[in-house]
Amino acid sequence: MNWLPSRRHTTRARQELASLTARIGMETMSQWAPGLLAEVDQHAAAVRDILVLGNAGLGPAELADYARGIEDVARDHGRDNVRRPGGGHDWVWLRLAGVCMLATADGAMASIADGDAALS
């Protein structure tokens, strides 16, 4: 039964990534300006390098943990939401969007609706 906690952690991570992806607005990514896409892509590459070079991997659990860390630090500095007051895209938003880009590009966010089949 050692696989059960791991499966639960992965399921929870996928749910967190799905929520973050919705808050970031990744469904509108096709409408983003090329410059914004380039910035998010650079952040995605940085996140990938940090996780891979740190031997953490790029699975949903690692991506969700990284995003949670970014959000925790932002919250410690007075940020309670993904977007800055007044709108715009700052470093925190760009980094979280980079995490979402990795999650969606690499299939880390299998559909929760698919149940166990999505987890295998």
N, C-alpha and C positions, 0 to 999 in steps of 0.2 A: 504494500500500500504506500510505498515511498513516493509513487508518482502522483498521488492525490493532492498533496500540498502544492506541488509544482504546477499541476493542471489548474488548480484554483488561482494560483498567483498569475498564471498566464491569462486566464479568463478575466480576472480583475484588471490586468494590464491592458487587455484589448478594450475593455469597457472604458477605461480612463482615456486611452488614445482616441476612441470614437467620440467621446465627449469633448476632448481638446480639439479634435479636428472640426467639430461642429462650431465650437466657440471661435476658432481662428477664422472660419469661413472658407475652408478648403474647397467647398463645392463651387465656389466662384473663381477658383484658381485660373481657369481658362480665360477669364476676363481681366486678369491682372496685367499691369503694364510690364513690358519686357524687362525694364530695369528692376522692378520689384521681384520678378521671377528670378533674375540673376542674383539679387541679394539673398533671397531665400535659399537658392541653390548653394551659394557659398556657405551659408550657415549649416545647411544639411551636410555638406562635405566636412565642415569642422566637427560637427557632432559625430559623424561616422568615424573620422580619424581619432577623436577622443576615445570613443567606445572600443573601436577595434584595436588601436595601439595600446589601450589599457587592458586588453584581453577580456573585455566585458561581453562582447558579442553585440549583434544588432537585432535581437529578438524583441518581441513586444514588451517583455518584462524589463529589459535594459532600457529601451526607449522611454517607457512610462516612468521608470525610476529617474532617469535623467531629466525628463520634463517636470516631474514633481519637484526635483531639486531646484530647478530654475524658478518655478512658481513659488517655492518656499522662500528663497532668497528675495525675490521680488516683493513678496508679502511682508517680509521682515523690513523692507525699505519703504513700506507704505503703499504698495501696489496691491489692490484687491481684485483687479480684473485683468483680462488679457490685453485690452487696448488702453492706451494712455488716456487720461482725461483730455478731452479736446480732440481725440482721434489721432490718426497718424500711425506710423509704424516705427517703433523704437527697437533697440537691441533685443529686449525680452520677447516682443512679438515675433521678430524675425527669427530668433533662435527656436522658439516654440513652433513656428511655421516650418522651420527646417526639420524638426523632429517629426512633424506630421507628414512632411513630404517623404521622409524615409519610411515611415510606417505604411503609408499608402502605396509607395512604389515597390516596396519589398514584400508586400502581402502580409505584413505583420499583423494587420487588422482583419483577420478572417471574420466573416459575418457571424455575430453572436447568434443570429436566428438559425444558423445551420447546426447548432448544438454541438455534440461531440465530434461530428464529422469534420467540423472546422478546426478542431483542436488537434487532429492527428496529422 
